[in-house]
Amino acid sequence: MEIEDLHTDVHVHVHNRKGASKRRVRLLEEKVMGIVENLTALQTTVAEFNEDIAAKVAALEAAQGEFTVEGQAAFDALKAAVESGVVAVGDADGDGTPAAPVE
């Protein structure tokens, strides 16, 4: 379910209930809107974090020829950790299951 759909679904459900007071409906809608706002903010933060990590890995890949042996080992470990995190999270956003890391 998309975050944007959450408020609509709750709104329809609550308004279709018999005997729900206007005050109770308003309080529930306010609570749901707060949850939606928090989830949207978290979604934005995670997306920005992922973009930052991808940019840093790309910058490291570009400088890969300049690494010492230890630097290359650290880069390889970092890249493997990022790739395993992507695989562990899976297809949470529905854009296609990420490929398994190539070793």
A tleap script that builds the chain and sets N, CA, C and O, in Angstrom:
source leaprc.protein.ff14SB
mol = sequence {
  NMET GLU ILE GLU ASP LEU HIE THR ASP VAL
  HIE VAL HIE VAL HIE ASN ARG LYS GLY ALA
  SER LYS ARG ARG VAL ARG LEU LEU GLU GLU
  LYS VAL MET GLY ILE VAL GLU ASN LEU THR
  ALA LEU GLN THR THR VAL ALA GLU PHE ASN
  GLU ASP ILE ALA ALA LYS VAL ALA ALA LEU
  GLU ALA ALA GLN GLY GLU PHE THR VAL GLU
  GLY GLN ALA ALA PHE ASP ALA LEU LYS ALA
  ALA VAL GLU SER GLY VAL VAL ALA VAL GLY
  ASP ALA ASP GLY ASP GLY THR PRO ALA ALA
  PRO VAL CGLU
}
set mol.1.N position { 0.843 -1.169 0.000 }
set mol.1.CA position { 0.000 0.000 0.000 }
set mol.1.C position { 0.894 1.241 0.000 }
set mol.1.O position { 1.872 1.316 0.745 }
set mol.2.N position { 0.557 2.173 -0.815 }
set mol.2.CA position { 1.285 3.435 -0.866 }
set mol.2.C position { 0.906 4.282 0.345 }
set mol.2.O position { -0.217 4.198 0.843 }
set mol.3.N position { 1.835 5.086 0.806 }
set mol.3.CA position { 1.585 5.936 1.972 }
set mol.3.C position { 0.413 6.874 1.707 }
set mol.3.O position { -0.404 7.112 2.597 }
set mol.4.N position { 0.326 7.407 0.497 }
set mol.4.CA position { -0.736 8.350 0.160 }
set mol.4.C position { -2.116 7.703 0.257 }
set mol.4.O position { -3.099 8.384 0.549 }
set mol.5.N position { -2.197 6.398 0.015 }
set mol.5.CA position { -3.474 5.699 0.054 }
set mol.5.C position { -3.955 5.444 1.479 }
set mol.5.O position { -5.143 5.209 1.700 }
set mol.6.N position { -3.041 5.490 2.442 }
set mol.6.CA position { -3.380 5.179 3.822 }
set mol.6.C position { -4.455 6.107 4.355 }
set mol.6.O position { -5.440 5.650 4.935 }
set mol.7.N position { -4.274 7.399 4.164 }
set mol.7.CA position { -5.248 8.356 4.671 }
set mol.7.C position { -6.604 8.136 4.017 }
set mol.7.O position { -7.625 8.149 4.705 }
set mol.8.N position { -6.636 7.939 2.727 }
set mol.8.CA position { -7.892 7.734 2.003 }
set mol.8.C position { -8.607 6.492 2.514 }
set mol.8.O position { -9.812 6.532 2.765 }
set mol.9.N position { -7.883 5.391 2.671 }
set mol.9.CA position { -8.491 4.150 3.144 }
set mol.9.C position { -9.087 4.311 4.538 }
set mol.9.O position { -10.200 3.854 4.795 }
set mol.10.N position { -8.353 4.958 5.435 }
set mol.10.CA position { -8.856 5.163 6.790 }
set mol.10.C position { -10.057 6.096 6.769 }
set mol.10.O position { -11.042 5.858 7.469 }
set mol.11.N position { -9.984 7.151 5.977 }
set mol.11.CA position { -11.080 8.109 5.873 }
set mol.11.C position { -12.359 7.401 5.425 }
set mol.11.O position { -13.412 7.587 6.035 }
set mol.12.N position { -12.279 6.605 4.385 }
set mol.12.CA position { -13.449 5.890 3.870 }
set mol.12.C position { -13.970 4.909 4.909 }
set mol.12.O position { -15.177 4.828 5.140 }
set mol.13.N position { -13.062 4.160 5.540 }
set mol.13.CA position { -13.466 3.169 6.539 }
set mol.13.C position { -14.179 3.829 7.716 }
set mol.13.O position { -15.227 3.356 8.156 }
set mol.14.N position { -13.622 4.899 8.213 }
set mol.14.CA position { -14.191 5.563 9.392 }
set mol.14.C position { -15.537 6.187 9.059 }
set mol.14.O position { -16.474 6.091 9.852 }
set mol.15.N position { -15.647 6.821 7.907 }
set mol.15.CA position { -16.903 7.480 7.544 }
set mol.15.C position { -18.004 6.477 7.217 }
set mol.15.O position { -19.185 6.819 7.273 }
set mol.16.N position { -17.640 5.264 6.882 }
set mol.16.CA position { -18.642 4.245 6.594 }
set mol.16.C position { -19.133 3.526 7.852 }
set mol.16.O position { -20.091 2.756 7.788 }
set mol.17.N position { -18.484 3.770 8.994 }
set mol.17.CA position { -18.903 3.126 10.241 }
set mol.17.C position { -20.097 3.872 10.817 }
set mol.17.O position { -20.105 5.099 10.912 }
set mol.18.N position { -21.088 3.109 11.193 }
set mol.18.CA position { -22.276 3.708 11.811 }
set mol.18.C position { -21.955 4.046 13.260 }
set mol.18.O position { -21.296 3.276 13.959 }
set mol.19.N position { -22.415 5.174 13.687 }
set mol.19.CA position { -22.251 5.559 15.072 }
set mol.19.C position { -20.930 6.241 15.398 }
set mol.19.O position { -20.689 6.581 16.556 }
set mol.20.N position { -20.074 6.449 14.412 }
set mol.20.CA position { -18.801 7.127 14.673 }
set mol.20.C position { -19.078 8.619 14.854 }
set mol.20.O position { -19.654 9.263 13.977 }
set mol.21.N position { -18.666 9.153 15.988 }
set mol.21.CA position { -18.903 10.569 16.249 }
set mol.21.C position { -17.967 11.412 15.389 }
set mol.21.O position { -16.885 10.972 14.999 }
set mol.22.N position { -18.408 12.625 15.107 }
set mol.22.CA position { -17.577 13.536 14.304 }
set mol.22.C position { -16.256 13.819 15.010 }
set mol.22.O position { -15.211 13.922 14.367 }
set mol.23.N position { -16.304 13.943 16.320 }
set mol.23.CA position { -15.078 14.213 17.083 }
set mol.23.C position { -14.109 13.032 16.961 }
set mol.23.O position { -12.912 13.217 16.739 }
set mol.24.N position { -14.638 11.835 17.108 }
set mol.24.CA position { -13.785 10.654 17.013 }
set mol.24.C position { -13.199 10.516 15.604 }
set mol.24.O position { -12.028 10.170 15.444 }
set mol.25.N position { -14.005 10.784 14.605 }
set mol.25.CA position { -13.529 10.729 13.219 }
set mol.25.C position { -12.420 11.747 13.011 }
set mol.25.O position { -11.393 11.432 12.409 }
set mol.26.N position { -12.619 12.968 13.504 }
set mol.26.CA position { -11.619 14.026 13.346 }
set mol.26.C position { -10.317 13.651 14.052 }
set mol.26.O position { -9.235 13.838 13.495 }
set mol.27.N position { -10.414 13.123 15.271 }
set mol.27.CA position { -9.215 12.724 16.011 }
set mol.27.C position { -8.466 11.606 15.291 }
set mol.27.O position { -7.238 11.629 15.205 }
set mol.28.N position { -9.198 10.644 14.783 }
set mol.28.CA position { -8.564 9.543 14.060 }
set mol.28.C position { -7.903 10.043 12.778 }
set mol.28.O position { -6.792 9.632 12.442 }
set mol.29.N position { -8.591 10.928 12.068 }
set mol.29.CA position { -8.001 11.483 10.849 }
set mol.29.C position { -6.735 12.273 11.155 }
set mol.29.O position { -5.761 12.194 10.406 }
set mol.30.N position { -6.736 13.034 12.247 }
set mol.30.CA position { -5.542 13.788 12.635 }
set mol.30.C position { -4.391 12.836 12.956 }
set mol.30.O position { -3.247 13.084 12.575 }
set mol.31.N position { -4.696 11.762 13.650 }
set mol.31.CA position { -3.672 10.791 13.994 }
set mol.31.C position { -3.107 10.138 12.736 }
set mol.31.O position { -1.893 9.984 12.602 }
set mol.32.N position { -3.980 9.759 11.827 }
set mol.32.CA position { -3.533 9.131 10.577 }
set mol.32.C position { -2.694 10.113 9.772 }
set mol.32.O position { -1.677 9.723 9.198 }
set mol.33.N position { -3.096 11.371 9.719 }
set mol.33.CA position { -2.315 12.363 8.976 }
set mol.33.C position { -0.929 12.523 9.585 }
set mol.33.O position { 0.051 12.686 8.859 }
set mol.34.N position { -0.838 12.479 10.903 }
set mol.34.CA position { 0.470 12.549 11.560 }
set mol.34.C position { 1.339 11.355 11.192 }
set mol.34.O position { 2.535 11.500 10.937 }
set mol.35.N position { 0.733 10.181 11.165 }
set mol.35.CA position { 1.469 8.973 10.783 }
set mol.35.C position { 1.922 9.076 9.332 }
set mol.35.O position { 3.068 8.757 9.014 }
set mol.36.N position { 1.035 9.516 8.456 }
set mol.36.CA position { 1.382 9.655 7.039 }
set mol.36.C position { 2.523 10.650 6.861 }
set mol.36.O position { 3.445 10.403 6.084 }
set mol.37.N position { 2.468 11.767 7.572 }
set mol.37.CA position { 3.537 12.763 7.485 }
set mol.37.C position { 4.868 12.181 7.953 }
set mol.37.O position { 5.901 12.402 7.321 }
set mol.38.N position { 4.843 11.441 9.055 }
set mol.38.CA position { 6.070 10.823 9.565 }
set mol.38.C position { 6.617 9.783 8.597 }
set mol.38.O position { 7.825 9.730 8.367 }
set mol.39.N position { 5.751 8.963 8.031 }
set mol.39.CA position { 6.198 7.954 7.067 }
set mol.39.C position { 6.758 8.595 5.808 }
set mol.39.O position { 7.756 8.128 5.257 }
set mol.40.N position { 6.121 9.655 5.357 }
set mol.40.CA position { 6.602 10.362 4.164 }
set mol.40.C position { 7.980 10.972 4.430 }
set mol.40.O position { 8.867 10.896 3.580 }
set mol.41.N position { 8.158 11.573 5.600 }
set mol.41.CA position { 9.461 12.152 5.956 }
set mol.41.C position { 10.526 11.059 6.029 }
set mol.41.O position { 11.645 11.248 5.550 }
set mol.42.N position { 10.185 9.929 6.621 }
set mol.42.CA position { 11.132 8.818 6.712 }
set mol.42.C position { 11.466 8.278 5.325 }
set mol.42.O position { 12.622 7.966 5.040 }
set mol.43.N position { 10.473 8.169 4.477 }
set mol.43.CA position { 10.693 7.696 3.111 }
set mol.43.C position { 11.657 8.625 2.373 }
set mol.43.O position { 12.542 8.157 1.657 }
set mol.44.N position { 11.492 9.917 2.543 }
set mol.44.CA position { 12.380 10.896 1.911 }
set mol.44.C position { 13.800 10.773 2.459 }
set mol.44.O position { 14.764 10.807 1.694 }
set mol.45.N position { 13.934 10.632 3.764 }
set mol.45.CA position { 15.249 10.496 4.391 }
set mol.45.C position { 15.967 9.250 3.887 }
set mol.45.O position { 17.155 9.304 3.570 }
set mol.46.N position { 15.262 8.137 3.812 }
set mol.46.CA position { 15.866 6.893 3.339 }
set mol.46.C position { 16.275 7.023 1.873 }
set mol.46.O position { 17.348 6.559 1.488 }
set mol.47.N position { 15.443 7.640 1.063 }
set mol.47.CA position { 15.782 7.827 -0.358 }
set mol.47.C position { 17.031 8.688 -0.504 }
set mol.47.O position { 17.909 8.377 -1.308 }
set mol.48.N position { 17.117 9.778 0.276 }
set mol.48.CA position { 18.299 10.639 0.225 }
set mol.48.C position { 19.544 9.891 0.706 }
set mol.48.O position { 20.619 10.043 0.127 }
set mol.49.N position { 19.404 9.087 1.759 }
set mol.49.CA position { 20.511 8.291 2.264 }
set mol.49.C position { 21.005 7.333 1.181 }
set mol.49.O position { 22.209 7.225 0.945 }
set mol.50.N position { 20.087 6.648 0.533 }
set mol.50.CA position { 20.461 5.710 -0.528 }
set mol.50.C position { 21.179 6.420 -1.677 }
set mol.50.O position { 22.153 5.897 -2.219 }
set mol.51.N position { 20.705 7.599 -2.043 }
set mol.51.CA position { 21.361 8.371 -3.104 }
set mol.51.C position { 22.777 8.771 -2.679 }
set mol.51.O position { 23.707 8.704 -3.483 }
set mol.52.N position { 22.942 9.184 -1.424 }
set mol.52.CA position { 24.265 9.561 -0.920 }
set mol.52.C position { 25.222 8.373 -0.932 }
set mol.52.O position { 26.376 8.509 -1.337 }
set mol.53.N position { 24.750 7.217 -0.492 }
set mol.53.CA position { 25.595 6.017 -0.481 }
set mol.53.C position { 25.989 5.646 -1.903 }
set mol.53.O position { 27.154 5.348 -2.166 }
set mol.54.N position { 25.031 5.661 -2.820 }
set mol.54.CA position { 25.332 5.322 -4.215 }
set mol.54.C position { 26.357 6.294 -4.803 }
set mol.54.O position { 27.246 5.879 -5.547 }
set mol.55.N position { 26.241 7.571 -4.479 }
set mol.55.CA position { 27.191 8.571 -4.987 }
set mol.55.C position { 28.586 8.338 -4.411 }
set mol.55.O position { 29.583 8.458 -5.123 }
set mol.56.N position { 28.658 8.005 -3.126 }
set mol.56.CA position { 29.962 7.755 -2.511 }
set mol.56.C position { 30.616 6.498 -3.079 }
set mol.56.O position { 31.824 6.482 -3.317 }
set mol.57.N position { 29.831 5.452 -3.296 }
set mol.57.CA position { 30.377 4.233 -3.895 }
set mol.57.C position { 30.856 4.525 -5.318 }
set mol.57.O position { 31.913 4.040 -5.720 }
set mol.58.N position { 30.102 5.302 -6.076 }
set mol.58.CA position { 30.510 5.665 -7.442 }
set mol.58.C position { 31.805 6.468 -7.430 }
set mol.58.O position { 32.679 6.248 -8.268 }
set mol.59.N position { 31.934 7.400 -6.485 }
set mol.59.CA position { 33.166 8.189 -6.384 }
set mol.59.C position { 34.344 7.291 -6.030 }
set mol.59.O position { 35.439 7.461 -6.566 }
set mol.60.N position { 34.127 6.345 -5.140 }
set mol.60.CA position { 35.201 5.411 -4.786 }
set mol.60.C position { 35.570 4.517 -5.975 }
set mol.60.O position { 36.744 4.221 -6.198 }
set mol.61.N position { 34.556 4.091 -6.732 }
set mol.61.CA position { 34.845 3.274 -7.913 }
set mol.61.C position { 35.697 4.052 -8.918 }
set mol.61.O position { 36.592 3.489 -9.547 }
set mol.62.N position { 35.415 5.346 -9.062 }
set mol.62.CA position { 36.175 6.174 -9.991 }
set mol.62.C position { 37.637 6.309 -9.557 }
set mol.62.O position { 38.526 6.429 -10.401 }
set mol.63.N position { 37.886 6.291 -8.253 }
set mol.63.CA position { 39.243 6.435 -7.723 }
set mol.63.C position { 39.907 5.088 -7.469 }
set mol.63.O position { 40.990 5.030 -6.888 }
set mol.64.N position { 39.272 4.021 -7.894 }
set mol.64.CA position { 39.723 2.675 -7.557 }
set mol.64.C position { 41.174 2.401 -7.973 }
set mol.64.O position { 41.884 1.695 -7.257 }
set mol.65.N position { 41.624 2.929 -9.087 }
set mol.65.CA position { 42.987 2.687 -9.536 }
set mol.65.C position { 44.042 3.298 -8.637 }
set mol.65.O position { 45.212 2.926 -8.721 }
set mol.66.N position { 43.654 4.230 -7.776 }
set mol.66.CA position { 44.585 4.917 -6.893 }
set mol.66.C position { 44.651 4.301 -5.499 }
set mol.66.O position { 45.377 4.805 -4.642 }
set mol.67.N position { 43.915 3.231 -5.256 }
set mol.67.CA position { 43.872 2.615 -3.924 }
set mol.67.C position { 45.149 1.850 -3.628 }
set mol.67.O position { 45.795 1.295 -4.516 }
set mol.68.N position { 45.486 1.842 -2.357 }
set mol.68.CA position { 46.512 0.915 -1.880 }
set mol.68.C position { 45.844 -0.461 -1.775 }
set mol.68.O position { 44.634 -0.577 -1.967 }
set mol.69.N position { 46.602 -1.468 -1.481 }
set mol.69.CA position { 46.028 -2.811 -1.308 }
set mol.69.C position { 44.995 -2.787 -0.179 }
set mol.69.O position { 43.926 -3.387 -0.293 }
set mol.70.N position { 45.324 -2.093 0.903 }
set mol.70.CA position { 44.398 -1.997 2.028 }
set mol.70.C position { 43.160 -1.192 1.643 }
set mol.70.O position { 42.041 -1.538 2.023 }
set mol.71.N position { 43.367 -0.131 0.899 }
set mol.71.CA position { 42.238 0.688 0.432 }
set mol.71.C position { 41.307 -0.099 -0.468 }
set mol.71.O position { 40.086 0.014 -0.362 }
set mol.72.N position { 41.887 -0.904 -1.360 }
set mol.72.CA position { 41.070 -1.730 -2.248 }
set mol.72.C position { 40.267 -2.753 -1.439 }
set mol.72.O position { 39.097 -3.000 -1.729 }
set mol.73.N position { 40.903 -3.345 -0.424 }
set mol.73.CA position { 40.208 -4.320 0.423 }
set mol.73.C position { 39.052 -3.656 1.179 }
set mol.73.O position { 37.972 -4.235 1.301 }
set mol.74.N position { 39.282 -2.449 1.680 }
set mol.74.CA position { 38.225 -1.718 2.386 }
set mol.74.C position { 37.086 -1.375 1.441 }
set mol.74.O position { 35.916 -1.496 1.804 }
set mol.75.N position { 37.426 -0.944 0.215 }
set mol.75.CA position { 36.400 -0.629 -0.776 }
set mol.75.C position { 35.593 -1.874 -1.130 }
set mol.75.O position { 34.364 -1.821 -1.184 }
set mol.76.N position { 36.268 -2.982 -1.371 }
set mol.76.CA position { 35.569 -4.225 -1.726 }
set mol.76.C position { 34.616 -4.648 -0.610 }
set mol.76.O position { 33.501 -5.094 -0.880 }
set mol.77.N position { 35.055 -4.508 0.649 }
set mol.77.CA position { 34.199 -4.865 1.786 }
set mol.77.C position { 32.986 -3.933 1.863 }
set mol.77.O position { 31.867 -4.385 2.106 }
set mol.78.N position { 33.209 -2.639 1.657 }
set mol.78.CA position { 32.110 -1.670 1.682 }
set mol.78.C position { 31.107 -1.963 0.578 }
set mol.78.O position { 29.901 -1.983 0.821 }
set mol.79.N position { 31.596 -2.189 -0.625 }
set mol.79.CA position { 30.704 -2.459 -1.762 }
set mol.79.C position { 29.908 -3.738 -1.528 }
set mol.79.O position { 28.716 -3.784 -1.832 }
set mol.80.N position { 30.544 -4.769 -0.995 }
set mol.80.CA position { 29.836 -6.021 -0.697 }
set mol.80.C position { 28.760 -5.795 0.365 }
set mol.80.O position { 27.668 -6.357 0.273 }
set mol.81.N position { 29.064 -4.979 1.368 }
set mol.81.CA position { 28.082 -4.694 2.416 }
set mol.81.C position { 26.878 -3.949 1.846 }
set mol.81.O position { 25.736 -4.259 2.185 }
set mol.82.N position { 27.132 -2.969 0.984 }
set mol.82.CA position { 26.037 -2.220 0.355 }
set mol.82.C position { 25.190 -3.148 -0.507 }
set mol.82.O position { 23.962 -3.114 -0.436 }
set mol.83.N position { 25.840 -3.977 -1.321 }
set mol.83.CA position { 25.101 -4.887 -2.196 }
set mol.83.C position { 24.298 -5.905 -1.391 }
set mol.83.O position { 23.172 -6.232 -1.765 }
set mol.84.N position { 24.858 -6.412 -0.293 }
set mol.84.CA position { 24.102 -7.380 0.508 }
set mol.84.C position { 22.918 -6.701 1.191 }
set mol.84.O position { 21.878 -7.327 1.395 }
set mol.85.N position { 23.068 -5.432 1.544 }
set mol.85.CA position { 21.941 -4.683 2.111 }
set mol.85.C position { 20.825 -4.510 1.110 }
set mol.85.O position { 19.650 -4.616 1.461 }
set mol.86.N position { 21.180 -4.245 -0.139 }
set mol.86.CA position { 20.173 -4.103 -1.195 }
set mol.86.C position { 19.431 -5.424 -1.385 }
set mol.86.O position { 18.206 -5.439 -1.502 }
set mol.87.N position { 20.161 -6.512 -1.416 }
set mol.87.CA position { 19.536 -7.826 -1.587 }
set mol.87.C position { 18.666 -8.155 -0.377 }
set mol.87.O position { 17.574 -8.701 -0.533 }
set mol.88.N position { 19.139 -7.827 0.834 }
set mol.88.CA position { 18.378 -8.133 2.048 }
set mol.88.C position { 17.068 -7.366 2.097 }
set mol.88.O position { 16.046 -7.903 2.525 }
set mol.89.N position { 17.092 -6.114 1.660 }
set mol.89.CA position { 15.871 -5.308 1.664 }
set mol.89.C position { 14.912 -5.817 0.594 }
set mol.89.O position { 13.698 -5.836 0.798 }
set mol.90.N position { 15.453 -6.223 -0.532 }
set mol.90.CA position { 14.605 -6.773 -1.589 }
set mol.90.C position { 13.868 -5.702 -2.360 }
set mol.90.O position { 14.343 -4.575 -2.500 }
set mol.91.N position { 12.724 -6.061 -2.849 }
set mol.91.CA position { 11.959 -5.207 -3.749 }
set mol.91.C position { 10.865 -4.459 -3.001 }
set mol.91.O position { 9.688 -4.563 -3.345 }
set mol.92.N position { 11.251 -3.709 -1.984 }
set mol.92.CA position { 10.279 -3.015 -1.154 }
set mol.92.C position { 9.513 -1.943 -1.916 }
set mol.92.O position { 8.361 -1.659 -1.588 }
set mol.93.N position { 10.131 -1.347 -2.926 }
set mol.93.CA position { 9.460 -0.266 -3.637 }
set mol.93.C position { 8.796 -0.721 -4.928 }
set mol.93.O position { 8.204 0.095 -5.633 }
set mol.94.N position { 8.884 -2.005 -5.249 }
set mol.94.CA position { 8.191 -2.532 -6.422 }
set mol.94.C position { 8.842 -2.220 -7.744 }
set mol.94.O position { 8.214 -2.392 -8.789 }
set mol.95.N position { 10.092 -1.762 -7.737 }
set mol.95.CA position { 10.739 -1.408 -9.000 }
set mol.95.C position { 11.533 -2.553 -9.601 }
set mol.95.O position { 12.290 -2.339 -10.548 }
set mol.96.N position { 11.386 -3.744 -9.088 }
set mol.96.CA position { 12.105 -4.901 -9.614 }
set mol.96.C position { 13.069 -5.439 -8.577 }
set mol.96.O position { 13.722 -4.671 -7.870 }
set mol.97.N position { 13.157 -6.727 -8.486 }
set mol.97.CA position { 14.056 -7.342 -7.513 }
set mol.97.C position { 15.495 -7.109 -7.926 }
set mol.97.O position { 15.866 -7.400 -9.063 }
set mol.98.N position { 16.314 -6.587 -7.021 }
set mol.98.CA position { 17.703 -6.328 -7.381 }
set mol.98.C position { 18.447 -7.644 -7.628 }
set mol.98.O position { 18.159 -8.670 -7.011 }
set mol.99.N position { 19.384 -7.582 -8.525 }
set mol.99.CA position { 20.187 -8.759 -8.824 }
set mol.99.C position { 21.104 -9.076 -7.652 }
set mol.99.O position { 21.525 -8.186 -6.913 }
set mol.100.N position { 21.399 -10.332 -7.500 }
set mol.100.CA position { 22.355 -10.740 -6.462 }
set mol.100.C position { 23.717 -10.184 -6.806 }
set mol.100.O position { 24.045 -10.069 -7.987 }
set mol.101.N position { 24.533 -9.829 -5.805 }
set mol.101.CA position { 25.850 -9.282 -6.085 }
set mol.101.C position { 26.729 -10.297 -6.850 }
set mol.101.O position { 26.686 -11.504 -6.608 }
set mol.102.N position { 27.506 -9.759 -7.762 }
set mol.102.CA position { 28.438 -10.590 -8.534 }
set mol.102.C position { 29.735 -10.662 -7.770 }
set mol.102.O position { 30.287 -9.638 -7.365 }
set mol.103.N position { 30.226 -11.874 -7.571 }
set mol.103.CA position { 31.476 -12.028 -6.818 }
set mol.103.C position { 32.607 -12.362 -7.752 }
set mol.103.O position { 33.744 -12.531 -7.309 }
savepdb mol mol.pdb
quit
